[in-house]
Structures are given as structure tokens and as C-alpha cells.
């Protein structure tokens, strides 16, 4: 695992903060002792001063004795202050403070030595998860913005789309109308052609039948006419001419 500067900085800050808390708790007695030392000496001075004041009130008629008591009180106060300044921080307290500092340094070293990789790994994993979550949120935000823009564009073009759809329907209706009209014309032309063909066939049949009937009628009428106007001599003459023609052809 590769540690970055941020990983090292986070590890050191965590170790120093934890060690500082331990040092603060462990050095509470030292601070209390250093503070209580001169305070007790000051209490001695105040008690001596109050005693001297009480003696002065009781023996006000004896001025020399009161002055002597006040002088004794001031000497005691001066002695107490000097004693407090001299005995505020003892040698044991200094050694205790040095020992706590040494413990702090050792603890900080141990924390950095053994907790560096786990803490750095945890911090890195947390950083990666936060980065992944942030990237996912960014992707979702971008997708939402894209969809919002699409909906905005659709709403903006709604009138244009409605007009285009209506125009399309009209064009399709016109095209369908033209198609129906064209098909109707084609059907009419086809029916007309079929009717004409049927009429022509019927006329041809009627003409043929009429011609055949007229021919038969004409032949029959000719035969009847010939029979009525043909005598015996004409009959023999026609037979002779017919035979001559047959002989000439052969």
C-alpha cells in the first residue's frame, strides 16, 4: 500500500492528539500540586496577619505591643512568600514532568509504529468510499440535470411538436385521399375496359349470328326465287354449265 502525504499527516495528527490527551490526564496531579503549593503558603500568611490584627484589637492600649505584633506579621508574610517561591515546583515534580514527556514520546512512537498502516488503510478506504460516493452523486446530478434539460426542451418545443404532428396528420390524410381517388379512377377505368370488351364480344357474336342468319335466309330466298322462275330448259342449261366448269377445273 502506498502512503501519501495526507495519510502520513492524518496518522501523525491522530497519534499526537491521543498522546496529548493521555499526557493531559496524567499531568493533572502535577499541575494541581504546582498550583496548591504557593496557595497553602499564602494561607499561612493570611492566618498570621489575622492573628496579629486580633491581638491589636484586644490590646489597643498597648501601642508598642501592637506594633511588635504587626512587625511580626509582616515578617511572617515575607517569609511565607519567599518560602512559596522557593518551594512552588519541587525536584520530584520536575522529574515527574520529564517522565510524562518521555512517556508521551514513547507512546507517540508506538502509536505511529503500529497504528500507522491500519489507520492509514482505514483513512484511505474511507477516502475512497467518500470519493466513490461523491462521484456517484456527481453522476446522478449530471444525469438529473440532463433529464431536466431534456424535459425543458420538450416543454419548450411542445407547441412546435403539436403543430408538426397536426401537419403530419393532414399530409397523411391528403396522401390517403389521393391514394383512394387514384384507386377509384383505376377501378373505374378497369371496369370500363372490361365493359367495352364484353360489349365488343357480344357485338361480334351478334354480328356473326346475324350474318349467318342473313346468309341462310338469302340462300333460301334465292333458292325459292330460282325455283319459281327457272323452267325446264334453264334447269338443263345450268346443269350443263356446271359440268363444264368441273371438267375444266380437273
PyMOL commands that set and color helices and strands:
alter all, ss='L'
color gray80, all
select helices_A, chain A and resi 5-26+28-58+63-87+91-156+158-229+232-249
alter helices_A, ss='H'
color red, helices_A
deselect
rebuild
show_as cartoon
